[in-house]
Amino acid sequence: MAEDHSKIKEIRPAEAKTQPSAPVKSDPEKFWKITTVVLIVLLAFFAFRNTGGGTAIPTGQAVANVPTTAGATTLAPLAADDIVKGSANAPVTIIEYSDPSCPFCGAAAGGNQQVIDYLRQRDPSWVAPLPKIIENYVNSGKVKLVFRYFPGHGTGENAMKVMLCANEQGKFWELHDKIFANQDKVADLDQIKTMARGLGIDIAKIDTCLTSKKYDQKIAKDIASGTAAGVQGTPDTFVNGQEVGGAQSYTAFDSAIKAALQ
């Protein structure tokens, strides 16, 4: 016998009983995991924008290593207290705004191997510019290299003061190279003095020089001239006024120098 469906009530969606939803429990661990991922993505984005690469830049380098090539910039003229390497009669003047605590400045100087490896990971042809500029152009009398301080990383001022004091003993560039090769010690004044002592620098004279604060005005002047020139991060370099920003490979500087020599 056929079943009688006339008494079977159709259950419509509106009539269906639903179980009350369980309250959503907050998961602090999950929240922080998500937050961390978001922060990592944001940091990677800014690293990519600032360096032109896809891997994260070293911590603390938010304003450092911004590769740029801009038009001619009016810079403060050379002064008697400028630190200069090379012939005063060299036809090309390179002014570098740098910071002893800036890892990208260390790489540009050929000293910070960790950052050099990072840059070569992005570009296997990358070559530290300063050693090659000195070898090919400063030593041949074609370029004079000027070093000016700019706080691109924030902990290099004491090191810069010691370097300026060491210049009185003819040891600026030796200490420059030593510090940029040991940037993990740059925030420790005692460590800087130890490095200076190892180069034969008279530390008693350094202490007297530091106590006098004789180079505070020089550092302030360097920062002011960099700001006036539009420097926003380090290293920032000008080849006869032509900006070559960031720790770019030697080839970028070589091109700018050759153009300036024409």
PyMOL commands that set and color helices and strands:
alter all, ss='L'
color gray80, all
select helices_A, chain A and resi 13-15+28-51+103-108+113-122+129-138+157-167+172-180+183-185+189-198+203-212+216-228+250-261
alter helices_A, ss='H'
color red, helices_A
select strands_A, chain A and resi 68-72+83-85+92-98+143-149+236-239+242-245
alter strands_A, ss='S'
color yellow, strands_A
deselect
rebuild
show_as cartoon
